[in-house]
Structure formats: structure tokens, C-alpha cells
Amino acid sequence: MKATKEPKTKFIKVRCNKCKNEQIIFSKPSNKITCLVCGDILAESTGGKAKVKARILEFLE
């Protein structure tokens, strides 16, 4: 039997520090991610894993 490979990328549920909006973001984004409500930066691309600036609530699979 072949072992199934787990994906290296995940989705992250975060809460905006400014307006407390909860949003689901990608763990390895190619651009900066802003809050859909207030426009505050939630995460920035680093070429790999995101530099998350918001509060992380949970990791989703």
C-alpha cells in the first residue's frame, strides 16, 4: 500500500486585530492578505509560509 502524502499547505482561520473580523486565509500566499472589512493587513508573503499579523484561531485541513 502506498502512503498518502499530506499537503504542506493549509488554511488558517484568523481574527483581525483592528475590527475582530474572522477570516480564512491560505498558509502560503503569494500576495499580502488584507481584512475584507477594514483593510488592515492580516498576513504578508515571505516566499514561503505567510508572516501572519492577525491572531491565529485555528488551522484547517
PDB file of N, CA, C and O in Angstrom:
ATOM      1  N   MET A   1       0.825  -1.182   0.000  1.00  0.00           N
ATOM      2  CA  MET A   1       0.000   0.000   0.000  1.00  0.00           C
ATOM      3  C   MET A   1       0.870   1.247   0.000  1.00  0.00           C
ATOM      4  O   MET A   1       1.900   1.311   0.670  1.00  0.00           O
ATOM      5  N   LYS A   2       0.440   2.208  -0.748  1.00  0.00           N
ATOM      6  CA  LYS A   2       1.148   3.494  -0.773  1.00  0.00           C
ATOM      7  C   LYS A   2       0.606   4.400   0.323  1.00  0.00           C
ATOM      8  O   LYS A   2      -0.599   4.465   0.566  1.00  0.00           O
ATOM      9  N   ALA A   3       1.520   5.088   0.968  1.00  0.00           N
ATOM     10  CA  ALA A   3       1.099   6.076   1.971  1.00  0.00           C
ATOM     11  C   ALA A   3       0.679   7.350   1.248  1.00  0.00           C
ATOM     12  O   ALA A   3       1.361   7.812   0.333  1.00  0.00           O
ATOM     13  N   THR A   4      -0.420   7.895   1.657  1.00  0.00           N
ATOM     14  CA  THR A   4      -0.865   9.141   1.036  1.00  0.00           C
ATOM     15  C   THR A   4      -0.071  10.300   1.595  1.00  0.00           C
ATOM     16  O   THR A   4       0.204  10.355   2.794  1.00  0.00           O
ATOM     17  N   LYS A   5       0.293  11.214   0.736  1.00  0.00           N
ATOM     18  CA  LYS A   5       1.057  12.385   1.158  1.00  0.00           C
ATOM     19  C   LYS A   5       0.120  13.448   1.702  1.00  0.00           C
ATOM     20  O   LYS A   5      -0.928  13.732   1.124  1.00  0.00           O
ATOM     21  N   GLU A   6       0.517  14.027   2.821  1.00  0.00           N
ATOM     22  CA  GLU A   6      -0.228  15.135   3.391  1.00  0.00           C
ATOM     23  C   GLU A   6       0.171  16.414   2.675  1.00  0.00           C
ATOM     24  O   GLU A   6       1.355  16.610   2.403  1.00  0.00           O
ATOM     25  N   PRO A   7      -0.766  17.284   2.363  1.00  0.00           N
ATOM     26  CA  PRO A   7      -0.399  18.554   1.735  1.00  0.00           C
ATOM     27  C   PRO A   7       0.405  19.409   2.697  1.00  0.00           C
ATOM     28  O   PRO A   7       0.148  19.400   3.901  1.00  0.00           O
ATOM     29  N   LYS A   8       1.382  20.153   2.173  1.00  0.00           N
ATOM     30  CA  LYS A   8       2.218  21.002   3.008  1.00  0.00           C
ATOM     31  C   LYS A   8       1.578  22.354   3.272  1.00  0.00           C
ATOM     32  O   LYS A   8       2.052  23.120   4.111  1.00  0.00           O
ATOM     33  N   THR A   9       0.514  22.640   2.562  1.00  0.00           N
ATOM     34  CA  THR A   9      -0.175  23.912   2.740  1.00  0.00           C
ATOM     35  C   THR A   9      -1.487  23.682   3.467  1.00  0.00           C
ATOM     36  O   THR A   9      -2.114  22.631   3.334  1.00  0.00           O
ATOM     37  N   LYS A  10      -1.881  24.660   4.219  1.00  0.00           N
ATOM     38  CA  LYS A  10      -3.129  24.576   4.973  1.00  0.00           C
ATOM     39  C   LYS A  10      -3.828  25.925   4.918  1.00  0.00           C
ATOM     40  O   LYS A  10      -3.269  26.915   4.446  1.00  0.00           O
ATOM     41  N   PHE A  11      -5.037  25.944   5.400  1.00  0.00           N
ATOM     42  CA  PHE A  11      -5.770  27.185   5.564  1.00  0.00           C
ATOM     43  C   PHE A  11      -5.754  27.540   7.051  1.00  0.00           C
ATOM     44  O   PHE A  11      -5.740  26.660   7.912  1.00  0.00           O
ATOM     45  N   ILE A  12      -5.757  28.835   7.333  1.00  0.00           N
ATOM     46  CA  ILE A  12      -5.683  29.312   8.699  1.00  0.00           C
ATOM     47  C   ILE A  12      -6.873  30.228   8.953  1.00  0.00           C
ATOM     48  O   ILE A  12      -7.168  31.107   8.143  1.00  0.00           O
ATOM     49  N   LYS A  13      -7.549  30.026  10.066  1.00  0.00           N
ATOM     50  CA  LYS A  13      -8.630  30.927  10.475  1.00  0.00           C
ATOM     51  C   LYS A  13      -8.010  31.965  11.399  1.00  0.00           C
ATOM     52  O   LYS A  13      -7.436  31.620  12.432  1.00  0.00           O
ATOM     53  N   VAL A  14      -8.126  33.241  11.025  1.00  0.00           N
ATOM     54  CA  VAL A  14      -7.513  34.322  11.793  1.00  0.00           C
ATOM     55  C   VAL A  14      -8.561  35.355  12.182  1.00  0.00           C
ATOM     56  O   VAL A  14      -9.642  35.415  11.598  1.00  0.00           O
ATOM     57  N   ARG A  15      -8.219  36.174  13.187  1.00  0.00           N
ATOM     58  CA  ARG A  15      -9.090  37.274  13.623  1.00  0.00           C
ATOM     59  C   ARG A  15      -8.313  38.572  13.466  1.00  0.00           C
ATOM     60  O   ARG A  15      -7.199  38.700  13.976  1.00  0.00           O
ATOM     61  N   CYS A  16      -8.896  39.531  12.766  1.00  0.00           N
ATOM     62  CA  CYS A  16      -8.286  40.838  12.557  1.00  0.00           C
ATOM     63  C   CYS A  16      -8.080  41.536  13.904  1.00  0.00           C
ATOM     64  O   CYS A  16      -8.979  41.551  14.745  1.00  0.00           O
ATOM     65  N   ASN A  17      -6.899  42.110  14.102  1.00  0.00           N
ATOM     66  CA  ASN A  17      -6.595  42.809  15.351  1.00  0.00           C
ATOM     67  C   ASN A  17      -7.366  44.118  15.480  1.00  0.00           C
ATOM     68  O   ASN A  17      -7.621  44.588  16.589  1.00  0.00           O
ATOM     69  N   LYS A  18      -7.734  44.702  14.344  1.00  0.00           N
ATOM     70  CA  LYS A  18      -8.378  46.016  14.353  1.00  0.00           C
ATOM     71  C   LYS A  18      -9.895  45.933  14.538  1.00  0.00           C
ATOM     72  O   LYS A  18     -10.450  46.586  15.422  1.00  0.00           O
ATOM     73  N   CYS A  19     -10.566  45.128  13.704  1.00  0.00           N
ATOM     74  CA  CYS A  19     -12.037  45.102  13.739  1.00  0.00           C
ATOM     75  C   CYS A  19     -12.620  43.781  14.242  1.00  0.00           C
ATOM     76  O   CYS A  19     -13.840  43.648  14.346  1.00  0.00           O
ATOM     77  N   LYS A  20     -11.772  42.808  14.555  1.00  0.00           N
ATOM     78  CA  LYS A  20     -12.184  41.495  15.098  1.00  0.00           C
ATOM     79  C   LYS A  20     -12.939  40.615  14.105  1.00  0.00           C
ATOM     80  O   LYS A  20     -13.591  39.650  14.504  1.00  0.00           O
ATOM     81  N   ASN A  21     -12.854  40.942  12.810  1.00  0.00           N
ATOM     82  CA  ASN A  21     -13.463  40.112  11.777  1.00  0.00           C
ATOM     83  C   ASN A  21     -12.687  38.794  11.676  1.00  0.00           C
ATOM     84  O   ASN A  21     -11.457  38.795  11.709  1.00  0.00           O
ATOM     85  N   GLU A  22     -13.402  37.672  11.555  1.00  0.00           N
ATOM     86  CA  GLU A  22     -12.765  36.372  11.378  1.00  0.00           C
ATOM     87  C   GLU A  22     -12.743  36.041   9.894  1.00  0.00           C
ATOM     88  O   GLU A  22     -13.727  36.240   9.182  1.00  0.00           O
ATOM     89  N   GLN A  23     -11.595  35.530   9.439  1.00  0.00           N
ATOM     90  CA  GLN A  23     -11.399  35.286   8.021  1.00  0.00           C
ATOM     91  C   GLN A  23     -10.504  34.064   7.842  1.00  0.00           C
ATOM     92  O   GLN A  23      -9.629  33.814   8.671  1.00  0.00           O
ATOM     93  N   ILE A  24     -10.709  33.305   6.779  1.00  0.00           N
ATOM     94  CA  ILE A  24      -9.882  32.142   6.479  1.00  0.00           C
ATOM     95  C   ILE A  24      -8.899  32.542   5.384  1.00  0.00           C
ATOM     96  O   ILE A  24      -9.289  33.064   4.339  1.00  0.00           O
ATOM     97  N   ILE A  25      -7.602  32.284   5.647  1.00  0.00           N
ATOM     98  CA  ILE A  25      -6.551  32.652   4.698  1.00  0.00           C
ATOM     99  C   ILE A  25      -5.712  31.417   4.358  1.00  0.00           C
ATOM    100  O   ILE A  25      -5.763  30.406   5.059  1.00  0.00           O
ATOM    101  N   PHE A  26      -4.946  31.516   3.282  1.00  0.00           N
ATOM    102  CA  PHE A  26      -4.061  30.455   2.834  1.00  0.00           C
ATOM    103  C   PHE A  26      -2.736  30.571   3.571  1.00  0.00           C
ATOM    104  O   PHE A  26      -2.268  31.683   3.817  1.00  0.00           O
ATOM    105  N   SER A  27      -2.121  29.451   3.929  1.00  0.00           N
ATOM    106  CA  SER A  27      -0.889  29.487   4.719  1.00  0.00           C
ATOM    107  C   SER A  27       0.343  29.921   3.918  1.00  0.00           C
ATOM    108  O   SER A  27       1.340  30.343   4.504  1.00  0.00           O
ATOM    109  N   LYS A  28       0.283  29.822   2.589  1.00  0.00           N
ATOM    110  CA  LYS A  28       1.413  30.231   1.753  1.00  0.00           C
ATOM    111  C   LYS A  28       0.922  31.163   0.636  1.00  0.00           C
ATOM    112  O   LYS A  28       0.873  30.760  -0.526  1.00  0.00           O
ATOM    113  N   PRO A  29       0.565  32.387   0.978  1.00  0.00           N
ATOM    114  CA  PRO A  29       0.028  33.308  -0.034  1.00  0.00           C
ATOM    115  C   PRO A  29       1.123  33.894  -0.913  1.00  0.00           C
ATOM    116  O   PRO A  29       2.287  33.938  -0.513  1.00  0.00           O
ATOM    117  N   SER A  30       0.759  34.343  -2.104  1.00  0.00           N
ATOM    118  CA  SER A  30       1.721  34.987  -2.998  1.00  0.00           C
ATOM    119  C   SER A  30       1.658  36.507  -2.888  1.00  0.00           C
ATOM    120  O   SER A  30       2.541  37.195  -3.400  1.00  0.00           O
ATOM    121  N   ASN A  31       0.646  37.035  -2.238  1.00  0.00           N
ATOM    122  CA  ASN A  31       0.482  38.477  -2.031  1.00  0.00           C
ATOM    123  C   ASN A  31       0.117  38.731  -0.574  1.00  0.00           C
ATOM    124  O   ASN A  31      -0.155  37.800   0.183  1.00  0.00           O
ATOM    125  N   LYS A  32       0.114  40.019  -0.191  1.00  0.00           N
ATOM    126  CA  LYS A  32      -0.348  40.326   1.163  1.00  0.00           C
ATOM    127  C   LYS A  32      -1.851  40.124   1.229  1.00  0.00           C
ATOM    128  O   LYS A  32      -2.562  40.317   0.243  1.00  0.00           O
ATOM    129  N   ILE A  33      -2.323  39.735   2.396  1.00  0.00           N
ATOM    130  CA  ILE A  33      -3.743  39.483   2.601  1.00  0.00           C
ATOM    131  C   ILE A  33      -4.282  40.549   3.532  1.00  0.00           C
ATOM    132  O   ILE A  33      -3.745  40.779   4.615  1.00  0.00           O
ATOM    133  N   THR A  34      -5.359  41.203   3.092  1.00  0.00           N
ATOM    134  CA  THR A  34      -5.962  42.254   3.905  1.00  0.00           C
ATOM    135  C   THR A  34      -7.334  41.823   4.387  1.00  0.00           C
ATOM    136  O   THR A  34      -7.978  40.962   3.788  1.00  0.00           O
ATOM    137  N   CYS A  35      -7.769  42.430   5.469  1.00  0.00           N
ATOM    138  CA  CYS A  35      -9.094  42.167   6.036  1.00  0.00           C
ATOM    139  C   CYS A  35     -10.159  42.647   5.051  1.00  0.00           C
ATOM    140  O   CYS A  35     -10.038  43.725   4.469  1.00  0.00           O
ATOM    141  N   LEU A  36     -11.191  41.846   4.874  1.00  0.00           N
ATOM    142  CA  LEU A  36     -12.264  42.200   3.947  1.00  0.00           C
ATOM    143  C   LEU A  36     -13.151  43.315   4.487  1.00  0.00           C
ATOM    144  O   LEU A  36     -13.867  43.953   3.715  1.00  0.00           O
ATOM    145  N   VAL A  37     -13.119  43.563   5.795  1.00  0.00           N
ATOM    146  CA  VAL A  37     -13.970  44.575   6.407  1.00  0.00           C
ATOM    147  C   VAL A  37     -13.251  45.920   6.510  1.00  0.00           C
ATOM    148  O   VAL A  37     -13.752  46.932   6.020  1.00  0.00           O
ATOM    149  N   CYS A  38     -12.068  45.933   7.151  1.00  0.00           N
ATOM    150  CA  CYS A  38     -11.400  47.212   7.426  1.00  0.00           C
ATOM    151  C   CYS A  38     -10.153  47.466   6.573  1.00  0.00           C
ATOM    152  O   CYS A  38      -9.662  48.594   6.540  1.00  0.00           O
ATOM    153  N   GLY A  39      -9.635  46.457   5.889  1.00  0.00           N
ATOM    154  CA  GLY A  39      -8.473  46.646   5.024  1.00  0.00           C
ATOM    155  C   GLY A  39      -7.127  46.526   5.722  1.00  0.00           C
ATOM    156  O   GLY A  39      -6.094  46.727   5.085  1.00  0.00           O
ATOM    157  N   ASP A  40      -7.107  46.203   7.016  1.00  0.00           N
ATOM    158  CA  ASP A  40      -5.862  46.029   7.760  1.00  0.00           C
ATOM    159  C   ASP A  40      -5.128  44.790   7.228  1.00  0.00           C
ATOM    160  O   ASP A  40      -5.776  43.845   6.777  1.00  0.00           O
ATOM    161  N   ILE A  41      -3.807  44.779   7.273  1.00  0.00           N
ATOM    162  CA  ILE A  41      -3.021  43.651   6.765  1.00  0.00           C
ATOM    163  C   ILE A  41      -3.097  42.486   7.753  1.00  0.00           C
ATOM    164  O   ILE A  41      -2.770  42.642   8.930  1.00  0.00           O
ATOM    165  N   LEU A  42      -3.532  41.314   7.267  1.00  0.00           N
ATOM    166  CA  LEU A  42      -3.634  40.116   8.093  1.00  0.00           C
ATOM    167  C   LEU A  42      -2.385  39.253   7.972  1.00  0.00           C
ATOM    168  O   LEU A  42      -1.939  38.661   8.955  1.00  0.00           O
ATOM    169  N   ALA A  43      -1.816  39.181   6.761  1.00  0.00           N
ATOM    170  CA  ALA A  43      -0.629  38.350   6.537  1.00  0.00           C
ATOM    171  C   ALA A  43       0.126  38.879   5.325  1.00  0.00           C
ATOM    172  O   ALA A  43      -0.455  39.480   4.422  1.00  0.00           O
ATOM    173  N   GLU A  44       1.442  38.640   5.328  1.00  0.00           N
ATOM    174  CA  GLU A  44       2.296  39.053   4.210  1.00  0.00           C
ATOM    175  C   GLU A  44       3.031  37.847   3.666  1.00  0.00           C
ATOM    176  O   GLU A  44       3.372  36.932   4.416  1.00  0.00           O
ATOM    177  N   SER A  45       3.276  37.840   2.365  1.00  0.00           N
ATOM    178  CA  SER A  45       4.014  36.777   1.718  1.00  0.00           C
ATOM    179  C   SER A  45       5.499  36.907   2.042  1.00  0.00           C
ATOM    180  O   SER A  45       6.044  38.011   2.089  1.00  0.00           O
ATOM    181  N   THR A  46       6.145  35.763   2.265  1.00  0.00           N
ATOM    182  CA  THR A  46       7.586  35.752   2.519  1.00  0.00           C
ATOM    183  C   THR A  46       8.305  34.870   1.499  1.00  0.00           C
ATOM    184  O   THR A  46       9.505  34.628   1.622  1.00  0.00           O
ATOM    185  N   GLY A  47       7.581  34.398   0.506  1.00  0.00           N
ATOM    186  CA  GLY A  47       8.153  33.462  -0.453  1.00  0.00           C
ATOM    187  C   GLY A  47       7.923  32.019  -0.020  1.00  0.00           C
ATOM    188  O   GLY A  47       8.253  31.091  -0.757  1.00  0.00           O
ATOM    189  N   GLY A  48       7.371  31.828   1.143  1.00  0.00           N
ATOM    190  CA  GLY A  48       7.043  30.513   1.702  1.00  0.00           C
ATOM    191  C   GLY A  48       5.829  30.673   2.581  1.00  0.00           C
ATOM    192  O   GLY A  48       4.774  31.120   2.129  1.00  0.00           O
ATOM    193  N   LYS A  49       5.980  30.307   3.838  1.00  0.00           N
ATOM    194  CA  LYS A  49       4.876  30.473   4.783  1.00  0.00           C
ATOM    195  C   LYS A  49       4.600  31.945   5.024  1.00  0.00           C
ATOM    196  O   LYS A  49       5.507  32.777   4.985  1.00  0.00           O
ATOM    197  N   ALA A  50       3.350  32.252   5.271  1.00  0.00           N
ATOM    198  CA  ALA A  50       2.942  33.639   5.490  1.00  0.00           C
ATOM    199  C   ALA A  50       3.446  34.151   6.840  1.00  0.00           C
ATOM    200  O   ALA A  50       3.557  33.395   7.806  1.00  0.00           O
ATOM    201  N   LYS A  51       3.745  35.441   6.883  1.00  0.00           N
ATOM    202  CA  LYS A  51       4.029  36.108   8.153  1.00  0.00           C
ATOM    203  C   LYS A  51       2.686  36.662   8.618  1.00  0.00           C
ATOM    204  O   LYS A  51       2.239  37.706   8.143  1.00  0.00           O
ATOM    205  N   VAL A  52       2.048  35.957   9.547  1.00  0.00           N
ATOM    206  CA  VAL A  52       0.703  36.297   9.992  1.00  0.00           C
ATOM    207  C   VAL A  52       0.775  37.396  11.042  1.00  0.00           C
ATOM    208  O   VAL A  52       1.489  37.279  12.038  1.00  0.00           O
ATOM    209  N   LYS A  53       0.019  38.470  10.800  1.00  0.00           N
ATOM    210  CA  LYS A  53      -0.009  39.600  11.718  1.00  0.00           C
ATOM    211  C   LYS A  53      -1.294  39.644  12.537  1.00  0.00           C
ATOM    212  O   LYS A  53      -1.413  40.447  13.462  1.00  0.00           O
ATOM    213  N   ALA A  54      -2.249  38.790  12.204  1.00  0.00           N
ATOM    214  CA  ALA A  54      -3.517  38.706  12.919  1.00  0.00           C
ATOM    215  C   ALA A  54      -3.440  37.561  13.927  1.00  0.00           C
ATOM    216  O   ALA A  54      -2.481  36.788  13.928  1.00  0.00           O
ATOM    217  N   ARG A  55      -4.445  37.460  14.775  1.00  0.00           N
ATOM    218  CA  ARG A  55      -4.484  36.381  15.761  1.00  0.00           C
ATOM    219  C   ARG A  55      -4.934  35.091  15.084  1.00  0.00           C
ATOM    220  O   ARG A  55      -5.979  35.061  14.435  1.00  0.00           O
ATOM    221  N   ILE A  56      -4.150  34.027  15.232  1.00  0.00           N
ATOM    222  CA  ILE A  56      -4.496  32.732  14.654  1.00  0.00           C
ATOM    223  C   ILE A  56      -5.474  32.031  15.586  1.00  0.00           C
ATOM    224  O   ILE A  56      -5.198  31.856  16.773  1.00  0.00           O
ATOM    225  N   LEU A  57      -6.626  31.628  15.036  1.00  0.00           N
ATOM    226  CA  LEU A  57      -7.643  30.939  15.815  1.00  0.00           C
ATOM    227  C   LEU A  57      -7.517  29.431  15.679  1.00  0.00           C
ATOM    228  O   LEU A  57      -7.608  28.707  16.671  1.00  0.00           O
ATOM    229  N   GLU A  58      -7.307  28.949  14.444  1.00  0.00           N
ATOM    230  CA  GLU A  58      -7.147  27.508  14.230  1.00  0.00           C
ATOM    231  C   GLU A  58      -6.585  27.226  12.850  1.00  0.00           C
ATOM    232  O   GLU A  58      -6.667  28.059  11.948  1.00  0.00           O
ATOM    233  N   PHE A  59      -6.002  26.018  12.694  1.00  0.00           N
ATOM    234  CA  PHE A  59      -5.517  25.554  11.408  1.00  0.00           C
ATOM    235  C   PHE A  59      -6.544  24.590  10.848  1.00  0.00           C
ATOM    236  O   PHE A  59      -6.998  23.684  11.547  1.00  0.00           O
ATOM    237  N   LEU A  60      -6.910  24.779   9.594  1.00  0.00           N
ATOM    238  CA  LEU A  60      -7.925  23.961   8.940  1.00  0.00           C
ATOM    239  C   LEU A  60      -7.266  23.029   7.931  1.00  0.00           C
ATOM    240  O   LEU A  60      -6.239  23.366   7.342  1.00  0.00           O
ATOM    241  N   GLU A  61      -7.860  21.857   7.734  1.00  0.00           N
ATOM    242  CA  GLU A  61      -7.300  20.925   6.768  1.00  0.00           C
ATOM    243  C   GLU A  61      -8.240  20.720   5.623  1.00  0.00           C
ATOM    244  O   GLU A  61      -7.936  19.961   4.702  1.00  0.00           O
TER     245      GLU A  61
END
